[in-house]
Amino acid sequence: MTSKAPKEARARFRSGESGPTAGQAAGHTQANLVAVPADWAYDMLLFCQRNPKPCPVLDVTDAGAWSTPLAPGADLRTDLPRYRVWEHGELVDEPTDVVARWRGDLVSFLIGCSFTFEWALASAGVPLRHIEQGRNVAMYVTDRPCRPAGRLRGPLVVSMRPVPPRHLAAAIKESALLPAVHGSPVHCGDPGGLGIADLARPDFGDPVEAEPDDIPVFWACGVTPQAAVMASRPPYAITHAPGQMFITDARDEQYRVA
Amino acid sequence: MTSKAPKEARARFRSGESGPTAGQAAGHTQANLVAVPADWAYDMLLFCQRNPKPCPVLDVTDAGAWSTPLAPGADLRTDLPRYRVWEHGELVDEPTDVVARWRGDLVSFLIGCSFTFEWALASAGVPLRHIEQGRNVAMYVTDRPCRPAGRLRGPLVVSMRPVPPRHLAAAIKESALLPAVHGSPVHCGDPGGLGIADLARPDFGDPVEAEPDDIPVFWACGVTPQAAVMASRPPYAITHAPGQMFITDARDEQYRVA
């Protein structure tokens, strides 16, 4: 089965549209972007290898390239809804394309995104509150350090979805079968266990309203490399804006292990 | 549950014993070793990322280090049964330790090994012919190219196990649940489909006798980076000898996804 949905979504973003991508191009794999100078590429790749739950690598480009086999014809400089540009760990711009910001030495990392497993969760009957409420997913910086790699260090970032207890088993099992897009949750229940003080105040994305019996379930999040950029201050980096992902032509099923 | 078996096996190899490690230290994760100069480490890490079936990375050391969190106290220079030393892609030595061969710029990659999932196969009742016959597993160079990375290229290498048809489903399912140690088979049946001319003449390891109804089942193999060293000729490399693996303290279960 082929689908035009990813290409059409990318064309809308290329023409300037922006906004969260959760729920778009059903069944197609979404990816986080982090591009760093070639001099930092080994540290980033090693950081991802050492922290595979938050940073499952789907593809790495050659230096300067803006194409990927995950979406033939796509342009990584224009086809995401919104970008963030970083200089020495400081956010300096949030444009809808980075054509003028591109550099010939940038190596782009495409990292699995939890939006990918939301389709598996929805198919298993798990309600997705943020999509029901038309909001971006809620993301939080935790007190858990990632394992450093070279000059890169930083905290684990998680996304949170409130899950009714009767759907917990399905939510955990379905995501566990997709390890390339963060896999099983890193934590369920008390946000304090991750050093999160207040679920109503996410560090990225929108607060999401939970039903009274819902359990907060936390998955490792592909914004983690962005937190590493903030903490480690490479001279230059380009990332996606949290929740505004790169939509690939890849199918979620192809990352399912069994 | 802790076990002294991995430490005891490493101590035997440290004292000079050598030979295939299949069937040793039950339930503990075995790893392939490939160490390259730091200047080649990014190419190797990217090669592994682009070819995750043959090259699932379990750990990467800092340059010069011979320790790994996968086996605290172990010495990567002495604790494998046998090594191979490569200069410009040519095999120059096969010693039982590499203390005198070590260099301060070597980055070591520990890569998942199919011996790890043999315990899952055995638990599911799948017969393992090579262990029954006291032989090393049979490994073959295929005609399938790996996706290149920088200066590294080379063919996919596979291990083969003859599996009775009634055990095929279990063999495929059990290995699929362990993607960090090669996961599901890359091919079943006709060896010609992988460009393998004669199962009786493996490129590495020993020929294994099959029962008449057995189907040859091929899994991606961690000797693949060694084939890349032969094809790509980095100035220096140290690897394990095929089938003579590094036995870690990690437990096979921890790599199981569900």
Interface residues (C-beta under 8 A of the other chain):
Chain A: A41 Y42 L45 L46 Q49 R50 V57 V60 K173 A176 L177 P179 G183 S184 V257 A258
Chain B: A41 Y42 L45 L46 Q49 R50 V57 V60 K173 A176 L177 P179 G183 S184 V257 A258
